[in-house]
């Protein structure tokens, strides 16, 4: 893929240091990491071609999970591990969304309520799938939290990728779902609503919720009860058409895992006052549109999707849960006539190639930021005098 002309880091530079004054410590940490990513400020390493001896210097990445540049490598490593867990069945993609009225409260209690949303989605899927009137099986699946919409508005939703079937409740056979239908979305929506509202009410009674600004009035029990009563609509569950067997799953997952609110490739232009970015208009046949906003507004929208420290964006449920996967995944393979212990895939690390002869480049020296500046100055001097 061609390197983008503009990056989120460019918007941060345009906004200037004064923008940082109004931010929280966590938000400043994210922006500073993006600014320093793959620059001399983080240090780097000197590489040398094994054939012609040509040397280059590469910068280290920040590895912040909100950095648009760092998530590409993280995604590839994660997908490689998941490849070992795929089953020879069709897969389904189910999306769970919450009512718009709930969003302000969720943003005031991100860690608690995003975790509650994960729990409600997982419990709803497991319960409905285990119902003998539905699938009557124990399923295993992964969930991915996204908090944004196309124009960086607040839009919390969870993507679930689920194999088309599951273990019988006594773990003696594999039960396949219908090839074109998995579970009824209306039933899932009802279960999601009930489980989330129950958890929200318990959190309120335990005084675990924070209320301020527009939500300050919810501290009153009668107001909060009326608020819960108004949350009976808007719990949208959307099941996309099945997308085939395991050969399609990794490519499909790559669209959703390790994404950030906006990629650098969506930034169209940046000038002294505005940044213009591209977005997909789902309401009008996925037409590509562009929107200009000020630097400060762009960063404000971007930063509202920074997750609390320690909150995982990807979680596993059922027989794919970390505590059960080692035992039940091989059992699923056996019941599906698949090798229960497939051979490990080779690491296949990314190997850079020489820009002159295309030979393999190897690291010959790791450099701190001060060492890197001196090395760059020496290289510039050599180029100027050659």
C-alpha positions as CSV (number, residue, x, y, z in Angstrom):
1,X,0.0,0.0,0.0
2,X,1.3,3.5,-0.9
3,X,2.4,5.6,2.1
4,X,-0.2,8.3,2.9
5,X,0.7,11.9,2.1
6,X,-0.8,13.1,5.4
7,X,-0.9,11.7,8.9
8,X,-2.7,12.3,12.2
9,X,0.8,13.5,13.4
10,X,0.6,16.3,10.9
11,X,-2.7,17.5,12.3
12,X,-1.2,17.5,15.8
13,X,1.8,19.6,14.7
14,X,-0.6,22.1,13.0
15,X,-2.8,22.4,16.1
16,X,0.3,23.4,18.1
17,X,1.5,22.9,21.7
18,X,-1.3,25.2,23.1
19,X,-3.9,22.5,22.2
20,X,-2.3,20.2,24.8
21,X,-3.2,22.5,27.7
22,X,-6.8,21.4,27.7
23,X,-6.1,17.6,27.5
24,X,-6.0,14.9,30.2
25,X,-2.7,13.1,30.9
26,X,-3.8,10.0,29.0
27,X,-4.8,12.1,25.9
28,X,-1.5,14.0,25.9
29,X,0.3,10.6,26.2
30,X,-1.4,9.3,23.0
31,X,-0.7,12.5,21.0
32,X,2.9,12.6,22.0
33,X,3.3,8.9,21.1
34,X,1.8,9.5,17.7
35,X,4.1,12.6,17.2
36,X,7.2,10.6,18.0
37,X,6.4,7.4,16.3
38,X,9.0,6.4,13.8
39,X,11.1,9.5,14.3
40,X,14.6,9.9,15.8
41,X,13.0,10.9,19.1
42,X,12.4,7.2,19.9
43,X,15.8,5.9,18.7
44,X,16.2,3.3,16.1
45,X,18.7,0.9,14.5
46,X,21.3,0.8,11.8
47,X,20.7,-1.8,9.1
48,X,23.2,-3.2,6.6
49,X,22.7,-5.2,3.4
50,X,24.3,-8.6,3.6
51,X,25.2,-8.4,-0.1
52,X,26.4,-4.9,-1.0
53,X,27.0,-3.5,2.5
54,X,24.7,-0.5,2.0
55,X,23.6,1.0,5.3
56,X,20.3,2.6,6.3
57,X,18.8,3.9,9.6
58,X,15.3,2.9,10.7
59,X,13.3,4.5,13.5
60,X,11.4,2.7,16.3
61,X,7.6,2.7,16.5
62,X,5.7,4.0,19.5
63,X,3.5,0.8,19.8
64,X,0.6,2.9,21.2
65,X,-2.6,1.1,20.4
66,X,-4.2,4.3,19.2
67,X,-1.5,5.1,16.7
68,X,-2.6,4.6,13.1
69,X,0.9,3.5,12.0
70,X,1.6,1.0,14.7
71,X,-1.6,-1.1,14.3
72,X,-0.7,-2.6,10.9
73,X,2.1,-4.7,12.3
74,X,0.2,-5.6,15.5
75,X,-2.8,-6.7,13.4
76,X,-0.6,-9.0,11.2
77,X,0.9,-10.7,14.3
78,X,-2.5,-11.2,15.9
79,X,-4.0,-12.6,12.7
80,X,-1.2,-15.1,12.4
81,X,-2.0,-16.5,15.8
82,X,-5.7,-16.7,15.0
83,X,-5.0,-18.7,11.9
84,X,-4.2,-21.7,14.1
85,X,-7.7,-21.5,15.7
86,X,-9.9,-21.5,12.5
87,X,-12.4,-24.3,12.0
88,X,-13.6,-25.8,8.7
89,X,-17.0,-24.2,9.0
90,X,-18.8,-21.1,7.8
91,X,-18.5,-18.0,9.9
92,X,-21.0,-15.2,10.9
93,X,-20.5,-11.5,11.6
94,X,-22.9,-10.0,14.2
95,X,-22.9,-6.4,15.2
96,X,-24.4,-5.1,18.5
97,X,-25.2,-1.4,19.1
98,X,-26.7,0.5,22.0
99,X,-29.3,3.3,22.2
100,X,-28.1,6.8,21.4
101,X,-29.5,8.0,24.8
102,X,-27.0,5.8,26.6
103,X,-23.8,7.2,24.9
104,X,-23.2,10.3,27.2
105,X,-23.3,8.1,30.3
106,X,-21.0,5.5,28.7
107,X,-18.4,8.2,27.9
108,X,-18.4,9.3,31.6
109,X,-17.9,5.7,32.7
110,X,-15.9,4.2,29.8
111,X,-14.1,1.4,31.6
112,X,-17.1,0.1,33.5
113,X,-19.8,0.4,30.8
114,X,-17.7,-0.8,27.9
115,X,-16.8,-3.9,30.0
116,X,-20.5,-4.3,30.8
117,X,-21.3,-4.1,27.1
118,X,-18.8,-6.9,26.4
119,X,-20.4,-9.0,29.2
120,X,-23.9,-8.4,28.0
121,X,-23.1,-9.2,24.4
122,X,-21.2,-12.4,25.4
123,X,-24.0,-13.6,27.7
124,X,-26.7,-12.9,25.2
125,X,-25.0,-14.9,22.5
126,X,-24.2,-17.8,24.8
127,X,-27.7,-18.0,26.2
128,X,-29.6,-17.8,23.0
129,X,-27.3,-20.3,21.2
130,X,-27.6,-22.8,24.1
131,X,-31.4,-22.6,24.0
132,X,-32.7,-26.0,22.6
133,X,-35.3,-24.1,20.6
134,X,-32.5,-22.3,18.8
135,X,-29.1,-23.9,18.2
136,X,-28.8,-25.9,21.4
137,X,-25.0,-25.7,21.5
138,X,-22.1,-24.0,23.3
139,X,-20.5,-21.6,20.9
140,X,-17.1,-19.9,20.9
141,X,-16.5,-16.5,19.5
142,X,-14.5,-13.3,19.6
143,X,-15.8,-9.7,20.2
144,X,-14.1,-6.5,19.0
145,X,-15.1,-3.1,20.4
146,X,-15.3,-0.1,18.2
147,X,-16.4,3.3,19.6
148,X,-16.6,5.4,16.5
149,X,-18.6,6.1,13.3
150,X,-17.4,7.2,9.9
151,X,-17.2,10.9,10.8
152,X,-15.5,10.1,14.2
153,X,-18.8,10.6,16.1
154,X,-19.4,8.5,19.3
155,X,-20.9,5.2,18.1
156,X,-20.1,2.3,20.5
157,X,-20.7,-1.1,19.0
158,X,-19.3,-4.6,19.1
159,X,-18.4,-6.8,16.2
160,X,-18.6,-10.6,16.9
161,X,-17.2,-13.2,14.6
162,X,-18.8,-16.6,15.3
163,X,-18.3,-20.1,13.8
164,X,-21.5,-21.5,12.3
165,X,-22.2,-24.1,15.0
166,X,-20.9,-25.2,18.4
167,X,-20.4,-28.1,20.8
168,X,-23.4,-30.0,22.0
169,X,-24.0,-29.2,25.7
170,X,-22.6,-32.6,26.7
171,X,-19.5,-32.0,24.5
172,X,-20.0,-35.3,22.5
173,X,-20.7,-33.8,19.0
174,X,-20.6,-30.8,16.8
175,X,-23.9,-29.1,16.0
176,X,-23.9,-27.1,12.8
177,X,-26.1,-24.1,12.3
178,X,-28.3,-23.5,9.3
179,X,-26.0,-22.5,6.3
180,X,-27.8,-19.2,5.9
181,X,-29.1,-18.4,9.4
182,X,-27.4,-18.4,12.8
183,X,-29.6,-16.9,15.6
184,X,-32.6,-14.6,15.6
185,X,-31.5,-10.9,15.9
186,X,-34.7,-9.8,17.7
187,X,-34.1,-12.4,20.4
188,X,-30.5,-11.4,20.7
189,X,-31.5,-7.7,20.9
190,X,-33.9,-8.4,23.8
191,X,-31.3,-10.4,25.7
192,X,-28.7,-7.7,25.2
193,X,-31.1,-5.0,26.5
194,X,-32.1,-7.0,29.6
195,X,-28.6,-8.0,30.6
196,X,-27.1,-4.5,30.1
197,X,-29.9,-2.7,31.9
198,X,-29.7,-5.2,34.8
199,X,-25.9,-4.6,35.0
200,X,-26.4,-0.9,34.8
201,X,-28.9,-0.9,37.6
202,X,-26.6,-2.9,39.8
203,X,-23.7,-0.5,39.2
204,X,-26.0,2.4,40.1
205,X,-27.1,0.7,43.4
206,X,-23.4,0.0,44.2
207,X,-22.6,3.7,43.5
208,X,-20.0,2.7,40.9
209,X,-21.2,5.2,38.3
210,X,-20.0,8.8,37.8
211,X,-22.5,11.6,36.8
212,X,-21.5,15.0,35.7
213,X,-22.3,17.6,33.1
214,X,-25.4,16.6,31.1
215,X,-25.7,13.4,33.2
216,X,-25.6,15.1,36.6
217,X,-29.3,14.8,37.1
218,X,-29.2,10.9,36.9
219,X,-27.8,10.8,40.4
220,X,-31.4,11.2,41.6
221,X,-33.0,7.7,41.9
222,X,-36.3,8.8,40.3
223,X,-34.5,10.4,37.3
224,X,-32.3,7.3,36.9
225,X,-35.3,5.0,37.0
226,X,-37.0,7.1,34.3
227,X,-33.7,7.0,32.3
228,X,-33.7,3.2,32.4
229,X,-37.3,3.1,31.4
230,X,-36.4,5.1,28.3
231,X,-33.7,2.6,27.2
232,X,-36.2,0.0,25.9
233,X,-35.6,0.9,22.3
234,X,-32.5,1.3,20.1
235,X,-30.7,-2.0,20.9
236,X,-29.8,-2.9,17.3
237,X,-28.4,-6.3,16.4
238,X,-27.4,-6.8,12.8
239,X,-26.3,-10.2,11.4
240,X,-24.4,-9.9,8.2
241,X,-24.6,-12.7,5.6
242,X,-22.2,-15.6,6.3
243,X,-18.9,-15.1,4.6
244,X,-17.7,-18.6,4.0
245,X,-15.1,-20.9,5.5
246,X,-11.8,-20.3,7.2
247,X,-10.1,-19.1,3.9
248,X,-12.2,-15.9,4.1
249,X,-12.0,-15.3,7.9
250,X,-8.6,-13.8,8.2
251,X,-9.1,-11.4,5.4
252,X,-12.4,-10.4,6.9
253,X,-11.1,-10.0,10.4
254,X,-8.3,-7.7,9.1
255,X,-10.9,-5.0,8.4
256,X,-12.0,-4.8,12.1
257,X,-9.1,-5.8,14.4
258,X,-6.5,-3.3,15.6
259,X,-8.3,-0.4,13.9
260,X,-8.2,3.1,15.3
261,X,-10.8,5.9,14.9
262,X,-9.3,7.0,11.6
263,X,-6.5,5.8,9.4
264,X,-3.9,8.1,7.9
265,X,-5.1,7.1,4.4
266,X,-8.4,8.7,5.0
267,X,-6.9,12.2,5.5
268,X,-7.3,14.0,2.1
269,X,-5.6,17.3,2.9
270,X,-4.3,19.6,5.6
271,X,-3.9,23.4,5.5
272,X,-3.2,26.1,8.1
273,X,-6.7,25.9,9.6
274,X,-8.5,22.8,8.5
275,X,-8.1,19.0,7.9
276,X,-10.3,17.3,5.3
277,X,-10.9,13.6,5.7
278,X,-12.8,11.0,3.7
279,X,-15.7,8.9,5.0
280,X,-18.2,6.4,3.7
281,X,-21.9,7.4,3.7
282,X,-23.7,4.2,4.7
283,X,-27.1,6.0,4.4
284,X,-26.6,6.7,0.7
285,X,-25.2,3.5,-0.9
286,X,-21.8,3.8,0.7
287,X,-20.9,6.9,-1.3
288,X,-17.4,8.4,-0.6
289,X,-17.7,11.9,0.9
290,X,-15.2,14.4,2.4
291,X,-15.6,16.6,5.4
292,X,-13.4,19.6,6.4
293,X,-13.1,20.4,10.1
294,X,-10.6,22.5,12.1
295,X,-7.5,20.9,13.5
296,X,-8.8,21.2,17.0
297,X,-12.2,19.7,16.1
298,X,-10.5,16.8,14.3
299,X,-8.3,16.0,17.3
300,X,-11.2,16.4,19.7
301,X,-13.2,13.8,17.8
302,X,-10.1,11.5,17.6
303,X,-9.3,11.8,21.3
304,X,-12.8,10.9,22.5
305,X,-12.1,7.3,21.3
306,X,-9.0,6.9,23.5
307,X,-9.7,3.8,25.6
308,X,-8.9,3.7,29.4
309,X,-5.7,2.0,30.3
310,X,-6.2,-1.7,30.9
311,X,-9.4,-2.0,28.9
312,X,-9.0,-4.7,26.2
313,X,-10.5,-4.1,22.8
314,X,-10.8,-7.8,21.9
315,X,-12.3,-10.4,24.1
316,X,-13.2,-14.1,23.8
317,X,-16.2,-16.1,25.0
318,X,-17.5,-19.7,25.2
319,X,-15.1,-22.4,24.3
320,X,-12.8,-19.7,22.8
321,X,-12.3,-18.1,26.2
322,X,-8.6,-18.1,27.2
323,X,-9.2,-20.4,30.2
324,X,-11.1,-23.0,28.0
325,X,-9.6,-22.8,24.6
326,X,-6.7,-25.1,25.2
327,X,-9.0,-28.0,26.1
328,X,-12.1,-27.4,23.9
329,X,-10.6,-26.1,20.7
330,X,-8.9,-29.5,20.0
331,X,-12.1,-31.2,20.9
332,X,-13.9,-29.1,18.3
333,X,-11.3,-30.1,15.7
334,X,-11.7,-33.8,16.5
335,X,-15.5,-33.6,16.1
336,X,-15.0,-31.8,12.8
337,X,-12.5,-34.5,11.6
338,X,-9.6,-32.0,11.7
339,X,-6.1,-32.4,13.2
340,X,-6.5,-31.5,16.9
341,X,-2.9,-30.2,17.1
342,X,-2.0,-28.5,13.8
343,X,1.7,-27.9,13.3
344,X,2.9,-24.4,14.3
345,X,3.2,-21.9,11.5
346,X,6.7,-20.4,10.9
347,X,7.3,-17.0,12.4
348,X,8.0,-15.5,9.0
349,X,9.2,-12.1,10.3
350,X,9.2,-9.1,8.1
351,X,12.6,-8.8,6.4
352,X,13.5,-5.4,4.9
353,X,15.3,-5.3,1.6
354,X,18.1,-3.2,0.4
355,X,17.0,-0.2,-1.8
356,X,20.1,-0.7,-4.0
357,X,20.4,-4.4,-4.7
358,X,17.2,-5.8,-2.9
359,X,19.3,-8.0,-0.7
360,X,18.4,-8.8,2.9
361,X,19.0,-6.0,5.4
362,X,20.1,-7.0,8.9
363,X,20.3,-4.9,12.1
364,X,23.9,-4.3,13.1
365,X,23.5,-1.6,15.8
366,X,20.7,-0.4,18.0
367,X,20.8,3.4,18.7
368,X,19.4,5.6,21.5
369,X,17.9,8.9,20.4
370,X,21.2,10.9,21.1
371,X,23.2,8.2,19.3
372,X,20.7,8.3,16.4
373,X,21.0,12.1,16.0
374,X,24.8,11.8,15.8
375,X,24.6,8.9,13.3
376,X,22.2,10.9,11.1
377,X,24.5,13.9,11.2
378,X,27.5,11.7,10.1
379,X,25.5,10.3,7.2
380,X,24.4,13.8,6.1
381,X,28.1,14.9,6.3
382,X,29.2,11.9,4.2
383,X,26.5,12.6,1.6
384,X,27.5,16.3,1.4
385,X,31.2,15.6,1.0
386,X,30.9,12.7,-1.5
